[in-house]
Structure formats: structure tokens, C-alpha cells
Amino acid sequence: MNSSGIRPLFLNLLSAAIWDKPADATLFEGLDSQAWNGIADMARRQTVSALIADKILSLPKESLPPRELSLQFMIQIQQTETLNLKMIRVLKVLSKEYHKANLPFCLLRGLANGINYPSPLLRNAGDLDLFLYQKGDYEKSKNAIIEQGLEIKDGHHMHYAFNKEGVYIEMHRRITYFDHKKYDALLKEWEKKLIEKENFTSVQIDGLSVQQLPVEMNAFFIFQHLFRHFVHAGVGFRQFCDWILFLSKHGHEIDPVSFTALAQSYALLYPMQVFARAAVKYLDTPATIFPFEMIQDEDHADWVTTDILHSGNFGFHRPGKQRPKEKFRGLWFSYKTTIQRAKKFGVISPEHSRILPVVKLINRLKIGF
């Protein structure tokens, strides 16, 4: 079975997983090992392996994969749960250490998004992303990590990263950023007001109370983050599902008029509407969860969904030539990829696409030289 035949099977399982409902068992009766391996591979490329594996194993006996593959799916589930539990343990340690040092932080994405899933431990774990918002705390925390003897990797002045007990952690000085200076200036003002008022909400993760962004800002931020990656290189279904499930849980708390105006002010309303339409069509998402008016046209939604399925997580699994390992060839490859995508998807968001060739070139030159 080719990839076009695998895709509807994968989407049926993913939809069932995020909405905690049975998959259509009749679709999976009599599948051979090649088809099951194709589903597993697509789940891996989309970084939703445990979600898909768990839903596969819930199928009736006549629709289950061969025993050997079922065992592999069980292992995937166990590994994902174990990694999530490790990340929660490390988060608790960091929370205690940073509280003692008076370094308050806000948890971004990751585990905070995972709690919106029917089974939080099945969301494929990524990094721990923490936002240090008090003045001077970013450098103070960096020095503290260095004193612990841990190696730090700088991320272009937006964050630094380190590894603690096998968990990759990014400490952010900002929540996110825009390539376009106009929208980045707006975001800086928004961040400034948030910090002044410390208007954070909190989330409970295994008994630990952690700060996260206020609801409207988080709904905006989760989408902005996934869309920036989509425009630059591609994005997978994990990030897409994060946004959908956050809105499913918190959409009723968001004023549609205010949020629509907010999205328009950042030229992100139409991209949001496109992704929302894709969510409704391909993942059985209720249109009522979105705090803005839905569009009826599906052409761009089809286009976006095809690209997500084609590109995989952060565009890493796109078929064809892969990024060269050599530094300068790799930079050139990345630059060309972004420009090609900016041209291809510019019609969805011209404001955020037309600026990319210049911005990307400047950044590549800074990194390269």
C-alpha cells in the first residue's frame, strides 16, 4: 500500500486518539505488515507514535496487526510514557531549584500542552521550554547552570539550552519572535505588559503547579509557533494537535471578537482559518472550538494538510535531498528550502512570507560568518 493509501488510515487513528473515540475498525481488517509498517512510519515522522500505537491496540481482535508489530507498539507506548515521566521529574527538580534562587519561570508548550490530551503521557515528549521573565534572570540562570558544570548551547540570543539527566531544556528570554519587525515590535509590547502585570495562569502537572501563559496569549502563541515552523521548513501533526486540543479545552474562555482582532493585527487570521478548516475536515474537529469565523473554502486547507503529511515533524522527513552535514552547504540548503516555501505558501500569508528571503539571508550570513 502506497502513502496515499496509508494517509486516511493514519488520520482516522489520529482523530480517534485526540478525541478519545474508537477508530473505524473496518478500515484495518486484513491489513498486511507492509501497511501496518507504513502507518507506524507515518506516525514516527509526525511525532505521534504513542498516540497512534495506543489507538491501534484498542482495535478489536480481527483488526489488530500481527503479534510482532503489536509488541513494537506496546514498547513505543512504554518508552513515551517513561520519557514524559522523566521530564516531569526534571521539571519538579528545576521548579524547586529556581524557586529557591528566586528565578520564577513560565512553562511554554511541551508538558503544558500534553495535559490537554485524553492521555497526557502519550503525547510524544520534546523539550522543556521555560520563559525567564524577570529582568536579569536570564543571565543569572545561565551563570548558575555553568557553575553546575553543565554545557550550554546558545540559541541566537533568544534562548540557551542544556541537558539535565537526559532531558533537553531551553531557557527563553522571550516567548517567541516574528521575522517581520513590525509584528515583532507588537509582540514585544505585549510581552512587556504581561511581565509588568505577571498575568500568568497556572497548570497542574502531576501535583506540581507551574505558571503558563494566559489563555488568549497561549492560544495565539501555540499557533504562531507552529505556523512559523510551517513557513520556514514544515511542521508535523503533533504541533497541530497541540493547538487544536488547547482550543478544545480553553476556547470557551476566549472572546471571539477580541481574538479575531488580535489575529488580524498580526496578519495571522487567515492562516488560522486555513488550519482550522483542515482540522475540521481531516481530524473531525468541532468547528465551535475556534474563537473566530470559519471559512468554507477547503483548497488551502487541503494544500496545508498535504504538506504536513509530506514534510513531517519540522520538515525533517520530507523525501528527497536532505540537508548536508557540512556547515556552509547546510546553511545554503536551509536558506533555499525556506525561500521555496515562502514562495509556495506566500498566498496564505504574504506578510510573513515576503520578508523571509531578506531575513533568512541576513541570519545565514551572521551564523556563517
KAZIMO-V71458 format. One record per residue. RES is the residue in one small letter. SS is DSSP state (A for helix, B for strand, O for the rest). BURIAL is # if it has 24 or more other ideal C-beta (glycine too) atoms within 12 Angstrom, else .. Layout:
{{RES SS BURIAL} {RES SS BURIAL}}
This chain:
{{m O .} {n O .} {s A .} {s A .} {g A .} {i A #} {r A #} {p A #} {l A #} {f A #} {l A #} {n A #} {l A #} {l A #} {s A #} {a A #} {a A #} {i A #} {w O #} {d O .} {k O .} {p O .} {a O #} {d O .} {a A .} {t A .} {l A #} {f A #} {e O .} {g O .} {l O #} {d O .} {s A .} {q A .} {a A #} {w A #} {n A .} {g A #} {i A #} {a A #} {d A #} {m A #} {a A #} {r A #} {r A #} {q O #} {t O #} {v O #} {s A #} {a A #} {l A #} {i A #} {a A #} {d A #} {k A #} {i A #} {l A #} {s O #} {l O #} {p O .} {k A .} {e A .} {s A #} {l O #} {p O #} {p O .} {r A .} {e A .} {l A #} {s A #} {l A .} {q A #} {f A #} {m A .} {i A .} {q A #} {i A #} {q A .} {q A .} {t A #} {e A #} {t A .} {l A #} {n A #} {l A #} {k A #} {m A #} {i A #} {r A #} {v A #} {l A #} {k A #} {v A .} {l A #} {s A #} {k A .} {e A .} {y A #} {h A .} {k A .} {a O .} {n O .} {l O #} {p O #} {f B #} {c B #} {l B #} {l B #} {r O #} {g O #} {l A #} {a A #} {n A #} {g A #} {i O #} {n O #} {y O #} {p O .} {s O .} {p A #} {l A #} {l A #} {r O #} {n O #} {a O #} {g O #} {d O #} {l B #} {d B #} {l B #} {f B #} {l B #} {y O #} {q O .} {k O .} {g O .} {d A #} {y A #} {e A .} {k A .} {s A #} {k A #} {n A .} {a A #} {i A #} {i A .} {e A .} {q O .} {g O .} {l O .} {e O .} {i O #} {k B .} {d B .} {g B .} {h O .} {h O .} {m O .} {h B #} {y B #} {a B #} {f B #} {n B .} {k B #} {e O .} {g O .} {v B #} {y B #} {i B #} {e B #} {m B #} {h B #} {r O #} {r O #} {i O #} {t O #} {y O #} {f O #} {d O #} {h O #} {k A .} {k A .} {y A #} {d A #} {a A .} {l A .} {l A #} {k A .} {e A .} {w A #} {e A #} {k A .} {k A .} {l A #} {i A #} {e A .} {k A .} {e O .} {n O .} {f O #} {t B .} {s B .} {v B #} {q B .} {i B #} {d O .} {g O .} {l B #} {s B .} {v B #} {q B #} {q B #} {l O #} {p O #} {v A #} {e A #} {m A #} {n A #} {a A #} {f A #} {f A #} {i A #} {f A #} {q A #} {h A #} {l A #} {f A #} {r A #} {h A #} {f A #} {v A #} {h A #} {a O #} {g O #} {v O #} {g O #} {f A #} {r A #} {q A #} {f A #} {c A #} {d A #} {w A #} {i A #} {l A #} {f A #} {l A #} {s A #} {k A #} {h A #} {g A #} {h A .} {e A .} {i O #} {d O .} {p A #} {v A .} {s A .} {f A #} {t A #} {a A .} {l A #} {a A #} {q A .} {s A .} {y O #} {a O #} {l O #} {l A #} {y A #} {p A #} {m A #} {q A #} {v A #} {f A #} {a A #} {r A #} {a A #} {a A #} {v A #} {k A #} {y A #} {l A #} {d O #} {t O #} {p O .} {a A #} {t A .} {i A #} {f O #} {p O #} {f O #} {e O .} {m O #} {i O #} {q O .} {d O .} {e O .} {d A .} {h A #} {a A #} {d A .} {w A #} {v A #} {t A #} {t A .} {d A #} {i A #} {l A #} {h A #} {s A #} {g O #} {n A #} {f A #} {g A #} {f O .} {h O #} {r O #} {p O .} {g O .} {k O .} {q O .} {r O .} {p O .} {k O .} {e O .} {k A .} {f A .} {r A .} {g A .} {l A #} {w A .} {f A #} {s A #} {y A #} {k A #} {t A #} {t A #} {i A #} {q A #} {r A #} {a A #} {k A .} {k A #} {f O #} {g O .} {v O .} {i O #} {s O #} {p A .} {e A #} {h A #} {s A #} {r O .} {i O #} {l A #} {p A .} {v A .} {v A #} {k A #} {l A .} {i A .} {n A #} {r A #} {l A .} {k A .} {i A .} {g A .} {f O .}}
